[in-house]
Amino acid sequence: MHFLKHVISLLKEVFQFAWHHKAWWIIPVVLVSFGIGILIVAGETSAPFIYTLF
């Protein structure tokens, strides 16, 4: 839970920076990177359960 709090704080700071400096190109980069990170973590955690099915 402590890690999640830091991630949310980091995302909040990035969006505030983009808003303040009008750097709108940063928002899609951050969202795509975050999405790829979630897919990697989800793929690594589900692999052991898939192997037990076969």
PDB file of N, CA, C and O in Angstrom:
ATOM      1  N   MET A   1       0.818  -1.188   0.000  1.00  0.00           N
ATOM      2  CA  MET A   1       0.000   0.000   0.000  1.00  0.00           C
ATOM      3  C   MET A   1       0.867   1.259   0.000  1.00  0.00           C
ATOM      4  O   MET A   1       0.505   2.278  -0.587  1.00  0.00           O
ATOM      5  N   HIS A   2       2.009   1.169   0.665  1.00  0.00           N
ATOM      6  CA  HIS A   2       2.919   2.300   0.736  1.00  0.00           C
ATOM      7  C   HIS A   2       3.475   2.612  -0.651  1.00  0.00           C
ATOM      8  O   HIS A   2       3.630   3.779  -1.011  1.00  0.00           O
ATOM      9  N   PHE A   3       3.779   1.563  -1.435  1.00  0.00           N
ATOM     10  CA  PHE A   3       4.293   1.722  -2.795  1.00  0.00           C
ATOM     11  C   PHE A   3       3.257   2.398  -3.691  1.00  0.00           C
ATOM     12  O   PHE A   3       3.588   3.280  -4.483  1.00  0.00           O
ATOM     13  N   LEU A   4       2.010   1.975  -3.556  1.00  0.00           N
ATOM     14  CA  LEU A   4       0.932   2.542  -4.367  1.00  0.00           C
ATOM     15  C   LEU A   4       0.758   4.036  -4.089  1.00  0.00           C
ATOM     16  O   LEU A   4       0.470   4.814  -4.998  1.00  0.00           O
ATOM     17  N   LYS A   5       0.933   4.421  -2.852  1.00  0.00           N
ATOM     18  CA  LYS A   5       0.828   5.831  -2.479  1.00  0.00           C
ATOM     19  C   LYS A   5       1.908   6.655  -3.182  1.00  0.00           C
ATOM     20  O   LYS A   5       1.646   7.773  -3.625  1.00  0.00           O
ATOM     21  N   HIS A   6       3.115   6.108  -3.285  1.00  0.00           N
ATOM     22  CA  HIS A   6       4.199   6.810  -3.962  1.00  0.00           C
ATOM     23  C   HIS A   6       3.964   6.881  -5.470  1.00  0.00           C
ATOM     24  O   HIS A   6       4.277   7.892  -6.098  1.00  0.00           O
ATOM     25  N   VAL A   7       3.422   5.827  -6.046  1.00  0.00           N
ATOM     26  CA  VAL A   7       3.137   5.820  -7.485  1.00  0.00           C
ATOM     27  C   VAL A   7       2.078   6.870  -7.816  1.00  0.00           C
ATOM     28  O   VAL A   7       2.215   7.610  -8.791  1.00  0.00           O
ATOM     29  N   ILE A   8       1.034   6.932  -7.015  1.00  0.00           N
ATOM     30  CA  ILE A   8      -0.018   7.924  -7.234  1.00  0.00           C
ATOM     31  C   ILE A   8       0.542   9.334  -7.080  1.00  0.00           C
ATOM     32  O   ILE A   8       0.194  10.228  -7.851  1.00  0.00           O
ATOM     33  N   SER A   9       1.396   9.533  -6.101  1.00  0.00           N
ATOM     34  CA  SER A   9       2.016  10.841  -5.891  1.00  0.00           C
ATOM     35  C   SER A   9       2.898  11.222  -7.085  1.00  0.00           C
ATOM     36  O   SER A   9       2.898  12.376  -7.512  1.00  0.00           O
ATOM     37  N   LEU A  10       3.640  10.263  -7.618  1.00  0.00           N
ATOM     38  CA  LEU A  10       4.497  10.519  -8.773  1.00  0.00           C
ATOM     39  C   LEU A  10       3.667  10.888  -9.999  1.00  0.00           C
ATOM     40  O   LEU A  10       3.995  11.839 -10.708  1.00  0.00           O
ATOM     41  N   LEU A  11       2.596  10.140 -10.252  1.00  0.00           N
ATOM     42  CA  LEU A  11       1.724  10.450 -11.384  1.00  0.00           C
ATOM     43  C   LEU A  11       1.089  11.832 -11.243  1.00  0.00           C
ATOM     44  O   LEU A  11       0.954  12.569 -12.219  1.00  0.00           O
ATOM     45  N   LYS A  12       0.704  12.169 -10.019  1.00  0.00           N
ATOM     46  CA  LYS A  12       0.112  13.481  -9.756  1.00  0.00           C
ATOM     47  C   LYS A  12       1.111  14.595 -10.073  1.00  0.00           C
ATOM     48  O   LYS A  12       0.742  15.609 -10.666  1.00  0.00           O
ATOM     49  N   GLU A  13       2.367  14.412  -9.681  1.00  0.00           N
ATOM     50  CA  GLU A  13       3.390  15.421  -9.947  1.00  0.00           C
ATOM     51  C   GLU A  13       3.667  15.558 -11.433  1.00  0.00           C
ATOM     52  O   GLU A  13       3.875  16.669 -11.922  1.00  0.00           O
ATOM     53  N   VAL A  14       3.674  14.446 -12.159  1.00  0.00           N
ATOM     54  CA  VAL A  14       3.910  14.500 -13.603  1.00  0.00           C
ATOM     55  C   VAL A  14       2.790  15.263 -14.297  1.00  0.00           C
ATOM     56  O   VAL A  14       3.052  16.097 -15.164  1.00  0.00           O
ATOM     57  N   PHE A  15       1.529  14.980 -13.921  1.00  0.00           N
ATOM     58  CA  PHE A  15       0.410  15.684 -14.533  1.00  0.00           C
ATOM     59  C   PHE A  15       0.409  17.166 -14.171  1.00  0.00           C
ATOM     60  O   PHE A  15       0.051  18.002 -15.000  1.00  0.00           O
ATOM     61  N   GLN A  16       0.803  17.501 -12.948  1.00  0.00           N
ATOM     62  CA  GLN A  16       0.895  18.913 -12.567  1.00  0.00           C
ATOM     63  C   GLN A  16       1.985  19.624 -13.366  1.00  0.00           C
ATOM     64  O   GLN A  16       1.816  20.770 -13.783  1.00  0.00           O
ATOM     65  N   PHE A  17       3.109  18.929 -13.575  1.00  0.00           N
ATOM     66  CA  PHE A  17       4.189  19.503 -14.384  1.00  0.00           C
ATOM     67  C   PHE A  17       3.718  19.747 -15.813  1.00  0.00           C
ATOM     68  O   PHE A  17       3.969  20.809 -16.383  1.00  0.00           O
ATOM     69  N   ALA A  18       3.028  18.753 -16.393  1.00  0.00           N
ATOM     70  CA  ALA A  18       2.537  18.892 -17.767  1.00  0.00           C
ATOM     71  C   ALA A  18       1.535  20.032 -17.868  1.00  0.00           C
ATOM     72  O   ALA A  18       1.550  20.784 -18.842  1.00  0.00           O
ATOM     73  N   TRP A  19       0.680  20.167 -16.889  1.00  0.00           N
ATOM     74  CA  TRP A  19      -0.331  21.218 -16.893  1.00  0.00           C
ATOM     75  C   TRP A  19       0.317  22.603 -16.772  1.00  0.00           C
ATOM     76  O   TRP A  19      -0.052  23.540 -17.480  1.00  0.00           O
ATOM     77  N   HIS A  20       1.288  22.710 -15.860  1.00  0.00           N
ATOM     78  CA  HIS A  20       1.928  24.000 -15.594  1.00  0.00           C
ATOM     79  C   HIS A  20       2.771  24.464 -16.787  1.00  0.00           C
ATOM     80  O   HIS A  20       2.733  25.640 -17.149  1.00  0.00           O
ATOM     81  N   HIS A  21       3.524  23.555 -17.393  1.00  0.00           N
ATOM     82  CA  HIS A  21       4.435  23.908 -18.480  1.00  0.00           C
ATOM     83  C   HIS A  21       3.836  23.706 -19.865  1.00  0.00           C
ATOM     84  O   HIS A  21       4.523  23.882 -20.872  1.00  0.00           O
ATOM     85  N   LYS A  22       2.559  23.336 -19.921  1.00  0.00           N
ATOM     86  CA  LYS A  22       1.856  23.105 -21.181  1.00  0.00           C
ATOM     87  C   LYS A  22       2.583  22.074 -22.048  1.00  0.00           C
ATOM     88  O   LYS A  22       2.643  22.207 -23.270  1.00  0.00           O
ATOM     89  N   ALA A  23       3.126  21.063 -21.408  1.00  0.00           N
ATOM     90  CA  ALA A  23       3.828  19.978 -22.101  1.00  0.00           C
ATOM     91  C   ALA A  23       2.863  18.806 -22.249  1.00  0.00           C
ATOM     92  O   ALA A  23       2.967  17.807 -21.538  1.00  0.00           O
ATOM     93  N   TRP A  24       1.932  18.944 -23.172  1.00  0.00           N
ATOM     94  CA  TRP A  24       0.866  17.945 -23.313  1.00  0.00           C
ATOM     95  C   TRP A  24       1.371  16.621 -23.856  1.00  0.00           C
ATOM     96  O   TRP A  24       0.701  15.603 -23.684  1.00  0.00           O
ATOM     97  N   TRP A  25       2.526  16.593 -24.506  1.00  0.00           N
ATOM     98  CA  TRP A  25       3.066  15.359 -25.055  1.00  0.00           C
ATOM     99  C   TRP A  25       3.501  14.389 -23.958  1.00  0.00           C
ATOM    100  O   TRP A  25       3.653  13.195 -24.217  1.00  0.00           O
ATOM    101  N   ILE A  26       3.702  14.882 -22.750  1.00  0.00           N
ATOM    102  CA  ILE A  26       4.153  14.019 -21.656  1.00  0.00           C
ATOM    103  C   ILE A  26       3.036  13.076 -21.199  1.00  0.00           C
ATOM    104  O   ILE A  26       3.308  11.943 -20.805  1.00  0.00           O
ATOM    105  N   ILE A  27       1.799  13.530 -21.249  1.00  0.00           N
ATOM    106  CA  ILE A  27       0.684  12.733 -20.722  1.00  0.00           C
ATOM    107  C   ILE A  27       0.519  11.404 -21.458  1.00  0.00           C
ATOM    108  O   ILE A  27       0.418  10.376 -20.788  1.00  0.00           O
ATOM    109  N   PRO A  28       0.485  11.357 -22.806  1.00  0.00           N
ATOM    110  CA  PRO A  28       0.369  10.052 -23.466  1.00  0.00           C
ATOM    111  C   PRO A  28       1.576   9.146 -23.223  1.00  0.00           C
ATOM    112  O   PRO A  28       1.431   7.928 -23.117  1.00  0.00           O
ATOM    113  N   VAL A  29       2.764   9.742 -23.134  1.00  0.00           N
ATOM    114  CA  VAL A  29       3.970   8.944 -22.881  1.00  0.00           C
ATOM    115  C   VAL A  29       3.868   8.264 -21.523  1.00  0.00           C
ATOM    116  O   VAL A  29       4.169   7.077 -21.397  1.00  0.00           O
ATOM    117  N   VAL A  30       3.448   9.003 -20.518  1.00  0.00           N
ATOM    118  CA  VAL A  30       3.322   8.455 -19.167  1.00  0.00           C
ATOM    119  C   VAL A  30       2.231   7.386 -19.119  1.00  0.00           C
ATOM    120  O   VAL A  30       2.421   6.336 -18.506  1.00  0.00           O
ATOM    121  N   LEU A  31       1.095   7.645 -19.756  1.00  0.00           N
ATOM    122  CA  LEU A  31      -0.003   6.679 -19.734  1.00  0.00           C
ATOM    123  C   LEU A  31       0.363   5.379 -20.446  1.00  0.00           C
ATOM    124  O   LEU A  31       0.041   4.296 -19.957  1.00  0.00           O
ATOM    125  N   VAL A  32       1.031   5.474 -21.591  1.00  0.00           N
ATOM    126  CA  VAL A  32       1.443   4.262 -22.312  1.00  0.00           C
ATOM    127  C   VAL A  32       2.497   3.501 -21.507  1.00  0.00           C
ATOM    128  O   VAL A  32       2.432   2.276 -21.405  1.00  0.00           O
ATOM    129  N   SER A  33       3.453   4.208 -20.944  1.00  0.00           N
ATOM    130  CA  SER A  33       4.478   3.543 -20.127  1.00  0.00           C
ATOM    131  C   SER A  33       3.860   2.849 -18.914  1.00  0.00           C
ATOM    132  O   SER A  33       4.241   1.730 -18.572  1.00  0.00           O
ATOM    133  N   PHE A  34       2.916   3.514 -18.272  1.00  0.00           N
ATOM    134  CA  PHE A  34       2.239   2.929 -17.114  1.00  0.00           C
ATOM    135  C   PHE A  34       1.439   1.697 -17.528  1.00  0.00           C
ATOM    136  O   PHE A  34       1.439   0.691 -16.819  1.00  0.00           O
ATOM    137  N   GLY A  35       0.760   1.768 -18.666  1.00  0.00           N
ATOM    138  CA  GLY A  35      -0.014   0.631 -19.161  1.00  0.00           C
ATOM    139  C   GLY A  35       0.864  -0.559 -19.497  1.00  0.00           C
ATOM    140  O   GLY A  35       0.511  -1.695 -19.178  1.00  0.00           O
ATOM    141  N   ILE A  36       2.010  -0.319 -20.139  1.00  0.00           N
ATOM    142  CA  ILE A  36       2.931  -1.404 -20.455  1.00  0.00           C
ATOM    143  C   ILE A  36       3.483  -2.014 -19.173  1.00  0.00           C
ATOM    144  O   ILE A  36       3.647  -3.231 -19.085  1.00  0.00           O
ATOM    145  N   GLY A  37       3.767  -1.189 -18.194  1.00  0.00           N
ATOM    146  CA  GLY A  37       4.252  -1.702 -16.914  1.00  0.00           C
ATOM    147  C   GLY A  37       3.229  -2.595 -16.234  1.00  0.00           C
ATOM    148  O   GLY A  37       3.580  -3.627 -15.663  1.00  0.00           O
ATOM    149  N   ILE A  38       1.963  -2.199 -16.293  1.00  0.00           N
ATOM    150  CA  ILE A  38       0.903  -3.015 -15.698  1.00  0.00           C
ATOM    151  C   ILE A  38       0.785  -4.354 -16.429  1.00  0.00           C
ATOM    152  O   ILE A  38       0.612  -5.395 -15.794  1.00  0.00           O
ATOM    153  N   LEU A  39       0.880  -4.329 -17.764  1.00  0.00           N
ATOM    154  CA  LEU A  39       0.815  -5.576 -18.537  1.00  0.00           C
ATOM    155  C   LEU A  39       1.979  -6.506 -18.212  1.00  0.00           C
ATOM    156  O   LEU A  39       1.796  -7.721 -18.136  1.00  0.00           O
ATOM    157  N   ILE A  40       3.157  -5.956 -18.022  1.00  0.00           N
ATOM    158  CA  ILE A  40       4.321  -6.780 -17.677  1.00  0.00           C
ATOM    159  C   ILE A  40       4.136  -7.418 -16.312  1.00  0.00           C
ATOM    160  O   ILE A  40       4.385  -8.612 -16.146  1.00  0.00           O
ATOM    161  N   VAL A  41       3.704  -6.641 -15.341  1.00  0.00           N
ATOM    162  CA  VAL A  41       3.496  -7.181 -13.991  1.00  0.00           C
ATOM    163  C   VAL A  41       2.392  -8.223 -14.002  1.00  0.00           C
ATOM    164  O   VAL A  41       2.525  -9.266 -13.361  1.00  0.00           O
ATOM    165  N   ALA A  42       1.301  -7.963 -14.720  1.00  0.00           N
ATOM    166  CA  ALA A  42       0.192  -8.922 -14.785  1.00  0.00           C
ATOM    167  C   ALA A  42       0.627 -10.202 -15.485  1.00  0.00           C
ATOM    168  O   ALA A  42       0.209 -11.290 -15.088  1.00  0.00           O
ATOM    169  N   GLY A  43       1.450 -10.097 -16.509  1.00  0.00           N
ATOM    170  CA  GLY A  43       1.937 -11.279 -17.217  1.00  0.00           C
ATOM    171  C   GLY A  43       2.863 -12.133 -16.373  1.00  0.00           C
ATOM    172  O   GLY A  43       2.822 -13.361 -16.450  1.00  0.00           O
ATOM    173  N   GLU A  44       3.691 -11.497 -15.575  1.00  0.00           N
ATOM    174  CA  GLU A  44       4.614 -12.246 -14.724  1.00  0.00           C
ATOM    175  C   GLU A  44       3.894 -12.947 -13.577  1.00  0.00           C
ATOM    176  O   GLU A  44       4.289 -14.041 -13.174  1.00  0.00           O
ATOM    177  N   THR A  45       2.860 -12.338 -13.056  1.00  0.00           N
ATOM    178  CA  THR A  45       2.184 -12.932 -11.906  1.00  0.00           C
ATOM    179  C   THR A  45       1.222 -14.039 -12.315  1.00  0.00           C
ATOM    180  O   THR A  45       0.920 -14.915 -11.504  1.00  0.00           O
ATOM    181  N   SER A  46       0.732 -14.023 -13.553  1.00  0.00           N
ATOM    182  CA  SER A  46      -0.238 -15.045 -13.962  1.00  0.00           C
ATOM    183  C   SER A  46       0.434 -16.280 -14.552  1.00  0.00           C
ATOM    184  O   SER A  46      -0.214 -17.320 -14.673  1.00  0.00           O
ATOM    185  N   ALA A  47       1.702 -16.201 -14.919  1.00  0.00           N
ATOM    186  CA  ALA A  47       2.377 -17.322 -15.568  1.00  0.00           C
ATOM    187  C   ALA A  47       2.405 -18.594 -14.719  1.00  0.00           C
ATOM    188  O   ALA A  47       2.128 -19.661 -15.268  1.00  0.00           O
ATOM    189  N   PRO A  48       2.717 -18.560 -13.433  1.00  0.00           N
ATOM    190  CA  PRO A  48       2.736 -19.814 -12.667  1.00  0.00           C
ATOM    191  C   PRO A  48       1.363 -20.503 -12.610  1.00  0.00           C
ATOM    192  O   PRO A  48       1.297 -21.731 -12.554  1.00  0.00           O
ATOM    193  N   PHE A  49       0.308 -19.758 -12.624  1.00  0.00           N
ATOM    194  CA  PHE A  49      -1.023 -20.358 -12.570  1.00  0.00           C
ATOM    195  C   PHE A  49      -1.395 -21.002 -13.900  1.00  0.00           C
ATOM    196  O   PHE A  49      -2.121 -21.996 -13.923  1.00  0.00           O
ATOM    197  N   ILE A  50      -0.908 -20.449 -15.003  1.00  0.00           N
ATOM    198  CA  ILE A  50      -1.191 -21.032 -16.313  1.00  0.00           C
ATOM    199  C   ILE A  50      -0.491 -22.386 -16.444  1.00  0.00           C
ATOM    200  O   ILE A  50      -1.059 -23.322 -17.006  1.00  0.00           O
ATOM    201  N   TYR A  51       0.726 -22.497 -15.934  1.00  0.00           N
ATOM    202  CA  TYR A  51       1.467 -23.746 -16.054  1.00  0.00           C
ATOM    203  C   TYR A  51       0.789 -24.881 -15.289  1.00  0.00           C
ATOM    204  O   TYR A  51       0.866 -26.037 -15.705  1.00  0.00           O
ATOM    205  N   THR A  52       0.134 -24.568 -14.189  1.00  0.00           N
ATOM    206  CA  THR A  52      -0.529 -25.622 -13.426  1.00  0.00           C
ATOM    207  C   THR A  52      -1.768 -26.150 -14.122  1.00  0.00           C
ATOM    208  O   THR A  52      -2.199 -27.267 -13.835  1.00  0.00           O
ATOM    209  N   LEU A  53      -2.363 -25.367 -15.044  1.00  0.00           N
ATOM    210  CA  LEU A  53      -3.530 -25.827 -15.771  1.00  0.00           C
ATOM    211  C   LEU A  53      -3.172 -26.855 -16.834  1.00  0.00           C
ATOM    212  O   LEU A  53      -4.000 -27.702 -17.171  1.00  0.00           O
ATOM    213  N   PHE A  54      -1.978 -26.799 -17.358  1.00  0.00           N
ATOM    214  CA  PHE A  54      -1.569 -27.731 -18.404  1.00  0.00           C
ATOM    215  C   PHE A  54      -0.671 -28.757 -17.802  1.00  0.00           C
ATOM    216  O   PHE A  54      -0.200 -29.652 -18.503  1.00  0.00           O
TER     217      PHE A  54
END
